[in-house]
Amino acid sequence: MRKLTYFIACSLDGFIGDPGGDGSSMVRFVDDEFFEFLKAEYPETLPTHGRRPLGIDDLPNKRFDTIIQGRASYDLALQEGITSPYAHLREYVASRTLKESPDPNVEIIADDLLGKVRELKAEDSEFGIYLCGGSQLAGELLDEIDELVIKSYPIVYGTGMPMFGSGCAITEFTLESVRSFGNGAVVRTYSRKH
């Protein structure tokens, strides 16, 4: 079985963005040290349009070959005219409202999200599946998430979009590792507690 990993940035108080979902204020914490960590450990989580200008488009995938993101997360790229933000991965967008994909590399999951995720997890691959967000999608898929990689930045939002949409049941995870950075960021990795 392939792992579904929720790899997400959040504030100290557990928000992945402001009430409108904008998490751009956290980008400033991606300094040289943190960028080198992402490049070495999670290169495929860097969007294609960001990899090219940095000259790292040829970095091989290390952990993931597939990405699932929600409509709101995908819309951030669409607003910039980017129809395939993770062209180096198989891209899926969970959306009940986006009926047709604007890009041949992006498949829309309109129905049976859980079934599709279970189908992807059952594939034979050495790579896992990157759950990019957002909040509602993570909440819907909580029972399928095998690993959490939480990039906490030293910022407090006070209110905003939580890591998981409401209505989630209590679920336990086991802390696997913690890595801290000079800019105050901390990356915590958890696995599902069995």
C-alpha positions in Angstrom: 0.0 0.0 0.0 1.2 3.5 -0.9 1.2 6.1 1.8 -1.0 9.2 1.6 1.0 12.1 3.2 -0.6 15.4 4.2 2.4 17.7 3.7 1.2 21.1 4.9 2.4 24.5 6.1 0.7 26.0 9.1 0.9 28.7 11.7 1.7 28.1 15.3 -2.0 28.1 16.1 -2.8 25.4 13.5 -4.1 27.5 10.6 -3.0 26.8 7.0 -4.2 30.2 5.9 -6.2 33.3 6.9 -10.1 33.0 6.9 -10.0 33.2 3.1 -7.4 30.5 2.8 -4.4 32.7 1.9 -1.2 31.4 3.5 1.2 33.6 1.6 2.4 35.3 4.7 4.2 32.0 5.6 6.3 32.1 2.4 8.8 34.5 3.9 10.0 31.8 6.2 11.4 29.8 3.3 14.9 31.1 3.6 18.1 29.5 2.2 18.4 26.8 4.9 14.7 25.8 4.7 14.8 25.8 0.9 17.8 23.5 0.9 15.9 21.1 3.2 12.9 21.1 0.9 15.1 20.6 -2.2 16.9 17.7 -0.5 14.0 16.0 1.2 10.8 17.0 -0.6 11.7 18.3 -4.0 8.5 17.2 -5.7 6.5 19.4 -3.4 8.0 22.5 -5.1 5.6 23.6 -7.9 6.8 23.2 -11.4 6.5 26.9 -12.2 8.8 27.6 -9.2 11.3 24.9 -10.0 12.1 26.1 -13.5 13.3 29.7 -12.6 15.4 28.3 -9.8 17.2 25.8 -12.1 16.0 22.8 -10.2 13.5 21.4 -12.7 15.6 18.3 -13.2 15.4 17.2 -9.5 14.1 13.7 -9.4 11.0 12.8 -7.3 12.1 11.4 -4.0 8.9 10.6 -2.1 5.9 11.2 -4.3 4.7 10.6 -7.9 1.1 11.7 -7.4 -0.6 14.8 -5.9 -4.1 15.3 -4.8 -5.3 18.8 -4.0 -8.6 20.5 -3.4 -10.3 23.0 -5.7 -9.4 26.0 -3.6 -5.7 25.1 -3.6 -5.8 24.5 -7.3 -7.6 27.8 -7.9 -4.5 29.6 -6.5 -2.5 28.3 -9.5 -5.4 28.9 -12.0 -5.6 32.6 -10.9 -1.9 32.9 -12.0 -2.7 31.2 -15.4 -1.1 28.0 -14.3 -3.2 25.0 -15.3 -0.7 22.2 -14.2 1.1 23.5 -11.1 2.7 20.1 -10.5 3.5 18.9 -14.0 6.2 16.7 -12.7 3.6 14.6 -10.8 0.3 12.9 -11.7 -2.2 15.6 -10.7 -5.6 15.1 -9.3 -8.0 17.8 -8.2 -10.9 17.0 -6.0 -13.8 19.2 -7.0 -17.6 18.8 -7.2 -17.9 22.1 -9.2 -15.0 22.0 -11.7 -16.6 19.7 -14.3 -13.8 19.8 -16.9 -10.1 19.9 -16.5 -8.3 22.9 -18.0 -5.2 20.8 -18.5 -4.7 17.3 -19.9 -2.2 16.5 -17.1 -4.9 17.3 -14.4 -7.6 14.8 -13.7 -10.7 16.0 -11.8 -12.2 13.7 -9.1 -15.8 14.8 -9.0 -17.3 11.6 -7.5 -16.2 8.9 -5.1 -13.2 10.7 -3.7 -12.6 8.0 -1.1 -12.8 5.3 -3.7 -10.3 7.1 -6.0 -7.8 7.6 -3.1 -8.1 4.0 -2.1 -7.5 3.0 -5.7 -4.4 5.2 -5.9 -3.1 3.9 -2.6 -3.5 0.3 -3.8 -1.2 0.9 -6.9 2.2 -0.8 -7.0 4.7 2.1 -6.7 7.7 2.9 -4.6 6.4 6.5 -4.3 3.7 7.9 -2.1 0.8 10.3 -2.7 1.2 14.0 -1.7 -2.0 15.5 -0.2 -1.5 19.2 -0.8 -4.6 20.5 0.8 -6.8 22.1 1.6 -8.7 22.0 4.8 -11.9 20.4 3.7 -10.2 17.8 1.6 -7.9 16.8 4.5 -10.9 16.5 6.7 -12.7 14.3 4.3 -9.6 12.1 3.9 -8.4 12.0 7.5 -9.1 8.2 7.8 -6.9 7.6 4.7 -4.0 9.8 5.8 -1.0 7.6 6.8 1.5 10.4 7.5 1.5 14.1 8.5 4.4 16.3 7.6 3.6 19.7 9.3 5.8 22.7 8.5 5.0 25.0 11.4 6.1 28.6 10.9 6.6 31.1 13.8 3.5 33.1 13.1 0.1 33.3 14.7 -3.0 33.9 12.6 -5.6 34.0 15.5 -8.3 32.8 13.1 -8.3 31.2 9.7 -8.5 28.0 7.8 -7.7 25.0 10.1 -5.5 22.1 9.0 -8.5 19.9 8.9 -12.1 20.9 8.0 -14.7 20.5 10.8 -16.4 17.4 11.6 -13.3 15.2 12.0 -13.2 12.4 14.6 -10.4 12.3 17.1 -7.5 10.5 15.4 -4.1 9.7 16.9 -0.7 9.9 15.3 2.7 9.1 16.5 5.6 11.6 16.4 8.4 10.2 14.2 10.7 13.2 13.9 11.2 16.9 14.5 13.6 19.2 12.7 14.0 22.8 13.6 15.5 25.7 11.6 17.3 28.9 12.4 14.3 31.0 11.2 12.0 29.4 13.8 10.3 26.9 11.5 9.8 23.4 12.7 9.0 20.3 10.6 7.2 17.5 12.5 6.5 14.1 10.9 3.8 11.9 12.3 2.6 8.4 11.3 -0.9 7.1 11.9 -1.1 5.3 15.3 -2.3 1.8 14.9 
